[in-house]
Amino acid sequence: MFVLLKNFLLHGNATGRPKKVSSPPATSSASQDNRGAEAAGQDVEKGPEPEVRYAASSSTAAAESDDTTPAKERKTYTPGTFSNAFACLFSLSLLLSFFGQKLSAVRRFRPTPRMISDAIIGLADGMTVPFALTAGLSTLGDTHIVQLGGIAEVVAGMISMGVGGALGAKAEADGYKAKLANTARLVLKSSVEAVAMVHDTLAPYGIELEQRNAIVEQLLKSSDRMVDWLMRFHLQEKQPDPSRPLTCGITIGLGYALGGLIPLIPYFCVKRDEVLLALYASIGVMAVALFVFGYSKTYFLAEQPQDKTQRKMCAGGLWMVFIAGSATAIAVGVVIGINKSIQPTE
């Protein structure tokens, strides 16, 4: 579509080939004879010199310049040209409409609380473990070592966390299927025990016996209805989303990768021997990132409005900074100790 539009603007049509124009008129026989005589060395009678005319106005000059324009430089527009232009514009409008629908679908997307929880788990680990590792490797004095070690850790951690999250979600789905099968066997085998479960569930809410018996009577009309009621209200089990393992693994893995790349950025912006400068920059960047992450985590995970106060959210941010700082200090101390122990004594 874009190629058609480009050809229309450059050549006047959508094919990309210039328009065919008529050849200039042939010269007269007299002019040909004169040129032949000049080539033979004979005197040829020349006609009067053409008069030089000056345009009286700009409009006349423009008209004359248009008349003297070579035919090959003129653009001719045919009905086919306008139809091609209309086709290009129509295709462009369809393309914009398609992307508009996709963007509207993205705007309607809302992350579920489980997705937010998975992202927080991945970010928390990704911002803590790689930061401690890169800080520990900085004691070796080479940013190249920090880059390679940090990238290897981020990739391995992303895969490990993603696979672990997917397996955990699959185990949750398998547990739900096992409880569903056991409840179905219980309803088919012993309806008396199923009825007792219904009474045990409703009795704490102050429902009288006659009303409970009416509910039990309605549930016993369908075994599927009884199984669904016991799963939802007695066992309080909700059917997990079939795509939950894949979504959980991708969310946790990407969260870990995003959090792990933040402390590595300063090491790619300095020279190889400026490892201390990169370490100080990484500490400053991570202090801000960890505080913002802890602040936001407290806000999103708080269930009650009184838990979303500025004091508690700031406390959450400072707690994240403290946890990551402690892990970093331990990692640096371990690396320094090991490095000194393996150095040969003089």
C-alpha positions as semicolon CSV with decimal commas, in nm:
position;residue;x (nm);y (nm);z (nm)
1;M;0,000;0,000;0,000
2;F;0,276;0,241;0,091
3;V;0,461;0,152;-0,231
4;L;0,153;0,243;-0,435
5;L;0,122;0,575;-0,256
6;K;0,493;0,651;-0,311
7;N;0,466;0,573;-0,686
8;F;0,163;0,798;-0,714
9;L;0,346;1,092;-0,559
10;L;0,663;1,044;-0,767
11;H;0,530;0,934;-1,108
12;G;0,165;1,030;-1,112
13;N;0,048;0,671;-1,113
14;A;0,061;0,363;-0,889
15;T;0,264;0,140;-1,121
16;G;0,599;0,313;-1,070
17;R;0,651;0,362;-1,446
18;P;0,656;0,712;-1,594
19;K;0,376;0,811;-1,827
20;K;0,436;0,768;-2,201
21;V;0,437;1,099;-2,385
22;S;0,438;1,183;-2,753
23;S;0,773;1,242;-2,923
24;P;0,869;1,597;-3,027
25;P;0,771;1,696;-3,382
26;A;1,016;1,609;-3,658
27;T;1,226;1,883;-3,815
28;S;1,139;2,009;-4,160
29;S;1,315;1,892;-4,478
30;A;1,458;2,240;-4,534
31;S;1,639;2,239;-4,203
32;Q;1,775;1,894;-4,282
33;D;1,907;2,018;-4,619
34;N;2,075;2,314;-4,454
35;R;2,252;2,088;-4,207
36;G;2,367;1,864;-4,494
37;A;2,504;2,161;-4,684
38;E;2,689;2,289;-4,380
39;A;2,846;1,949;-4,337
40;A;2,967;1,965;-4,706
41;G;3,130;2,304;-4,654
42;Q;2,885;2,505;-4,876
43;D;2,745;2,846;-4,795
44;V;2,395;2,828;-4,671
45;E;2,157;3,120;-4,656
46;K;2,051;3,166;-4,299
47;G;1,716;3,291;-4,200
48;P;1,650;3,588;-3,976
49;E;1,752;3,566;-3,614
50;P;1,467;3,492;-3,373
51;E;1,341;3,795;-3,192
52;V;1,394;3,817;-2,820
53;R;1,072;3,895;-2,640
54;Y;1,046;4,001;-2,278
55;A;0,746;3,912;-2,070
56;A;0,528;4,206;-1,987
57;S;0,412;4,054;-1,663
58;S;0,480;3,764;-1,432
59;S;0,166;3,583;-1,546
60;T;0,282;3,599;-1,911
61;A;0,627;3,467;-1,811
62;A;0,471;3,182;-1,624
63;A;0,256;3,094;-1,923
64;E;0,558;3,100;-2,154
65;S;0,762;2,885;-1,917
66;D;0,480;2,633;-1,913
67;D;0,467;2,628;-2,293
68;T;0,840;2,569;-2,322
69;T;0,852;2,287;-2,060
70;P;0,972;1,962;-2,222
71;A;0,700;1,708;-2,267
72;K;0,890;1,440;-2,075
73;E;0,885;1,655;-1,757
74;R;0,511;1,716;-1,762
75;K;0,280;1,502;-1,547
76;T;-0,046;1,384;-1,688
77;Y;-0,327;1,272;-1,461
78;T;-0,571;1,016;-1,592
79;P;-0,882;0,868;-1,429
80;G;-0,673;0,563;-1,341
81;T;-0,436;0,780;-1,141
82;F;-0,713;0,910;-0,916
83;S;-0,858;0,561;-0,875
84;N;-0,516;0,434;-0,760
85;A;-0,488;0,722;-0,515
86;F;-0,833;0,644;-0,380
87;A;-0,734;0,276;-0,338
88;C;-0,422;0,377;-0,145
89;L;-0,617;0,606;0,087
90;F;-0,883;0,341;0,140
91;S;-0,617;0,082;0,231
92;L;-0,456;0,330;0,469
93;S;-0,789;0,393;0,640
94;L;-0,842;0,016;0,683
95;L;-0,495;-0,019;0,834
96;L;-0,556;0,264;1,079
97;S;-0,892;0,116;1,172
98;F;-0,728;-0,223;1,241
99;F;-0,463;-0,074;1,468
100;G;-0,727;0,141;1,637
101;Q;-0,922;-0,170;1,733
102;K;-0,607;-0,331;1,871
103;L;-0,526;-0,022;2,078
104;S;-0,879;-0,009;2,216
105;A;-0,846;-0,375;2,318
106;V;-0,520;-0,294;2,497
107;R;-0,689;-0,005;2,681
108;R;-0,966;-0,237;2,797
109;F;-0,711;-0,483;2,940
110;R;-0,695;-0,481;3,319
111;P;-0,439;-0,689;3,509
112;T;-0,585;-0,925;3,766
113;P;-0,468;-0,922;4,129
114;R;-0,286;-1,250;4,068
115;M;-0,091;-1,097;3,780
116;I;0,007;-0,801;3,998
117;S;0,116;-1,039;4,273
118;D;0,325;-1,242;4,026
119;A;0,490;-0,927;3,888
120;I;0,575;-0,812;4,240
121;I;0,732;-1,148;4,322
122;G;0,948;-1,136;4,009
123;L;1,050;-0,773;4,060
124;A;1,133;-0,826;4,428
125;D;1,372;-1,111;4,353
126;G;1,508;-0,948;4,039
127;M;1,594;-0,623;4,214
128;T;1,759;-0,793;4,511
129;V;1,963;-1,092;4,392
130;P;2,133;-0,942;4,081
131;F;2,205;-0,619;4,270
132;A;2,383;-0,810;4,544
133;L;2,572;-1,019;4,287
134;T;2,690;-0,722;4,080
135;A;2,799;-0,536;4,392
136;G;2,997;-0,838;4,505
137;L;3,162;-0,883;4,164
138;S;3,256;-0,514;4,162
139;T;3,524;-0,587;4,418
140;L;3,717;-0,768;4,142
141;G;3,777;-0,433;3,969
142;D;3,654;-0,519;3,617
143;T;3,321;-0,407;3,471
144;H;3,345;-0,676;3,200
145;I;3,328;-0,948;3,466
146;V;3,032;-0,774;3,630
147;Q;2,848;-0,749;3,296
148;L;2,896;-1,115;3,208
149;G;2,816;-1,241;3,555
150;G;2,513;-1,015;3,589
151;I;2,365;-1,110;3,252
152;A;2,420;-1,481;3,319
153;E;2,248;-1,449;3,657
154;V;1,954;-1,253;3,515
155;V;1,894;-1,505;3,236
156;A;1,925;-1,805;3,468
157;G;1,709;-1,642;3,734
158;M;1,443;-1,542;3,481
159;I;1,415;-1,899;3,353
160;S;1,420;-2,047;3,702
161;M;1,160;-1,809;3,843
162;G;0,938;-1,844;3,538
163;V;0,947;-2,222;3,543
164;G;0,889;-2,224;3,919
165;G;0,587;-1,998;3,887
166;A;0,440;-2,207;3,605
167;L;0,489;-2,530;3,801
168;G;0,332;-2,374;4,109
169;A;0,026;-2,263;3,912
170;K;-0,003;-2,608;3,752
171;A;0,015;-2,773;4,094
172;E;-0,265;-2,543;4,210
173;A;-0,479;-2,645;3,911
174;D;-0,406;-3,014;3,976
175;G;-0,506;-2,970;4,341
176;Y;-0,838;-2,818;4,237
177;K;-0,907;-3,107;4,000
178;A;-0,831;-3,360;4,276
179;K;-1,067;-3,190;4,522
180;L;-1,336;-3,167;4,254
181;A;-1,309;-3,540;4,182
182;N;-1,322;-3,630;4,554
183;T;-1,628;-3,410;4,609
184;A;-1,806;-3,564;4,310
185;R;-1,740;-3,916;4,443
186;L;-1,864;-3,811;4,788
187;V;-2,192;-3,674;4,650
188;L;-2,256;-3,989;4,445
189;K;-2,154;-4,228;4,723
190;S;-2,303;-4,067;5,035
191;S;-2,560;-3,795;4,997
192;V;-2,607;-3,789;5,375
193;E;-2,251;-3,668;5,429
194;A;-2,295;-3,406;5,158
195;V;-2,612;-3,281;5,327
196;A;-2,427;-3,260;5,658
197;M;-2,161;-3,044;5,490
198;V;-2,432;-2,806;5,366
199;H;-2,577;-2,772;5,716
200;D;-2,232;-2,718;5,869
201;T;-2,165;-2,441;5,619
202;L;-2,496;-2,258;5,666
203;A;-2,544;-2,298;6,042
204;P;-2,284;-2,037;6,151
205;Y;-2,472;-1,770;5,953
206;G;-2,789;-1,807;6,165
207;I;-3,000;-1,974;5,898
208;E;-3,287;-2,170;6,047
209;L;-3,331;-2,542;5,995
210;E;-3,638;-2,508;5,769
211;Q;-3,453;-2,274;5,535
212;R;-3,148;-2,501;5,533
213;N;-3,366;-2,800;5,446
214;A;-3,515;-2,604;5,158
215;I;-3,170;-2,525;5,026
216;V;-3,063;-2,888;5,061
217;E;-3,376;-3,001;4,877
218;Q;-3,294;-2,777;4,582
219;L;-2,930;-2,888;4,575
220;L;-3,017;-3,260;4,580
221;K;-3,210;-3,225;4,254
222;S;-2,881;-3,212;4,065
223;S;-2,555;-3,376;4,164
224;D;-2,357;-3,123;3,958
225;R;-2,525;-2,838;4,145
226;M;-2,442;-2,998;4,479
227;V;-2,077;-3,052;4,380
228;D;-2,044;-2,693;4,261
229;W;-2,202;-2,557;4,580
230;L;-1,973;-2,761;4,806
231;M;-1,664;-2,656;4,608
232;R;-1,749;-2,286;4,619
233;F;-1,895;-2,245;4,969
234;H;-1,782;-2,539;5,183
235;L;-1,430;-2,593;5,048
236;Q;-1,402;-2,233;4,920
237;E;-1,218;-2,342;4,609
238;K;-1,235;-2,136;4,290
239;Q;-1,166;-2,291;3,952
240;P;-0,832;-2,157;3,826
241;D;-0,788;-2,011;3,482
242;P;-0,661;-2,273;3,232
243;S;-0,399;-2,024;3,108
244;R;-0,282;-1,951;3,462
245;P;0,045;-2,155;3,447
246;L;0,162;-1,983;3,127
247;T;0,058;-1,636;3,244
248;C;0,219;-1,686;3,584
249;G;0,548;-1,810;3,438
250;I;0,576;-1,527;3,186
251;T;0,482;-1,257;3,438
252;I;0,726;-1,371;3,705
253;G;1,007;-1,428;3,452
254;L;0,968;-1,088;3,287
255;G;0,942;-0,918;3,627
256;Y;1,267;-1,080;3,735
257;A;1,443;-0,979;3,413
258;L;1,321;-0,620;3,438
259;G;1,429;-0,588;3,800
260;G;1,764;-0,758;3,736
261;L;1,864;-0,531;3,448
262;I;1,830;-0,211;3,653
263;P;2,150;-0,254;3,861
264;L;2,343;-0,361;3,549
265;I;2,278;-0,042;3,350
266;P;2,556;0,172;3,509
267;Y;2,818;-0,094;3,433
268;F;2,750;-0,057;3,059
269;C;2,790;0,322;3,071
270;V;3,146;0,345;3,205
271;K;3,490;0,230;3,101
272;R;3,622;-0,110;3,195
273;D;3,841;0,014;3,479
274;E;3,579;0,251;3,628
275;V;3,406;-0,019;3,826
276;L;3,382;0,184;4,148
277;L;3,204;0,466;3,966
278;A;2,957;0,215;3,823
279;L;2,909;0,061;4,169
280;Y;2,823;0,396;4,327
281;A;2,586;0,479;4,040
282;S;2,422;0,135;4,071
283;I;2,374;0,184;4,445
284;G;2,210;0,523;4,388
285;V;1,983;0,396;4,111
286;M;1,881;0,089;4,309
287;A;1,811;0,289;4,625
288;V;1,559;0,499;4,435
289;A;1,415;0,201;4,244
290;L;1,378;-0,011;4,557
291;F;1,206;0,267;4,749
292;V;0,962;0,331;4,464
293;F;0,898;-0,042;4,432
294;G;0,833;-0,089;4,804
295;Y;0,611;0,219;4,811
296;S;0,406;0,095;4,513
297;K;0,390;-0,262;4,644
298;T;0,238;-0,146;4,970
299;Y;-0,019;0,059;4,783
300;F;-0,129;-0,217;4,545
301;L;-0,134;-0,501;4,799
302;A;-0,311;-0,309;5,076
303;E;-0,663;-0,443;5,119
304;Q;-0,795;-0,179;5,359
305;P;-0,796;0,199;5,294
306;Q;-0,625;0,265;5,627
307;D;-0,329;0,057;5,506
308;K;-0,264;0,300;5,217
309;T;-0,137;0,590;5,427
310;Q;0,180;0,776;5,332
311;R;0,352;0,655;5,647
312;K;0,293;0,287;5,575
313;M;0,384;0,318;5,208
314;C;0,708;0,501;5,293
315;A;0,780;0,234;5,552
316;G;0,733;-0,031;5,282
317;G;0,978;0,151;5,055
318;L;1,240;0,183;5,331
319;W;1,197;-0,184;5,419
320;M;1,277;-0,287;5,061
321;V;1,587;-0,066;5,064
322;F;1,698;-0,223;5,392
323;I;1,645;-0,581;5,271
324;A;1,831;-0,528;4,944
325;G;2,105;-0,328;5,117
326;S;2,161;-0,604;5,371
327;A;2,182;-0,868;5,099
328;T;2,427;-0,650;4,906
329;A;2,648;-0,592;5,209
330;I;2,660;-0,965;5,280
331;A;2,745;-1,045;4,917
332;V;3,023;-0,785;4,907
333;G;3,168;-0,912;5,235
334;V;3,164;-1,275;5,117
335;V;3,336;-1,192;4,786
336;I;3,601;-0,979;4,956
337;G;3,668;-1,252;5,212
338;I;3,697;-1,526;4,949
339;N;3,915;-1,309;4,728
340;K;4,158;-1,241;5,010
341;S;4,168;-1,603;5,118
342;I;4,263;-1,735;4,774
343;Q;4,531;-1,475;4,704
344;P;4,881;-1,619;4,738
345;T;5,079;-1,492;5,033
346;E;5,415;-1,326;4,963
